Amino acid sequence: MDNNGKVWIVIGGVIAVIGLVFTIAIGILNDKQIKNLVTSCENDGGEAVVKESGFIFTTSYEFKCNR
């Protein structure tokens, strides 16, 4: 393998790491947003219902505030 092949492997590895970091960051931000919604709903006297579906990278949330 010449140097061009090694460079492309490094570039691919960097792209994979960046994608993983973004995925983790978005998951953390979604968790914080759901917690804020639940707190806001409970402070307004409601009962928060959160349904979580999916797996680590494909997690989706359904939020409902029953008042």
Helices and strands as residue ranges (DSSP letters): H 3-43, E 47-53, G 56-58, E 60-66
